Amino acid sequence: MNKTELIDAIATRSNTTKAQTTAMLNGLLEVIQETMASGSDVQLVGFGTFSVTERASREGRNPATGVTMTIPA
């Protein structure tokens, strides 16, 4: 399911217009992104928890060329 399909499904179930649903979904995503950017987690009980984790730098390969490279943290 992509974002457009999700908006259609939510609009149908909530009896709202696609424009209203788009605005609500975009607002929700912005709040989640801003909260995570500030270092806090977002927990939606019954759905999931969104959190940012730090990863160490590591060695990887460019799949097109096979060249070894360092992937930054």
Contacts in CASP RR format, 6 or more apart in sequence:
PFRMAT RR
TARGET T0000
AUTHOR 0000-0000-0000
METHOD contacts of the structure
MODEL  1
MNKTELIDAIATRSNTTKAQTTAMLNGLLEVIQETMASGSDVQLVGFGTF
SVTERASREGRNPATGVTMTIPA
1 9 0 8 1.000
3 25 0 8 1.000
6 25 0 8 1.000
7 18 0 8 1.000
7 21 0 8 1.000
7 22 0 8 1.000
7 25 0 8 1.000
8 18 0 8 1.000
10 16 0 8 1.000
10 21 0 8 1.000
10 24 0 8 1.000
10 25 0 8 1.000
11 17 0 8 1.000
11 18 0 8 1.000
11 20 0 8 1.000
11 21 0 8 1.000
14 21 0 8 1.000
16 24 0 8 1.000
32 42 0 8 1.000
32 50 0 8 1.000
35 41 0 8 1.000
35 42 0 8 1.000
36 42 0 8 1.000
36 50 0 8 1.000
36 51 0 8 1.000
36 52 0 8 1.000
37 52 0 8 1.000
39 52 0 8 1.000
41 49 0 8 1.000
41 50 0 8 1.000
41 51 0 8 1.000
42 49 0 8 1.000
42 50 0 8 1.000
42 51 0 8 1.000
43 49 0 8 1.000
43 50 0 8 1.000
44 50 0 8 1.000
54 73 0 8 1.000
55 73 0 8 1.000
56 73 0 8 1.000
57 70 0 8 1.000
57 71 0 8 1.000
57 72 0 8 1.000
57 73 0 8 1.000
58 70 0 8 1.000
58 71 0 8 1.000
59 68 0 8 1.000
59 69 0 8 1.000
59 70 0 8 1.000
59 71 0 8 1.000
60 68 0 8 1.000
60 69 0 8 1.000
60 70 0 8 1.000
60 71 0 8 1.000
61 67 0 8 1.000
61 68 0 8 1.000
61 69 0 8 1.000
62 69 0 8 1.000
END
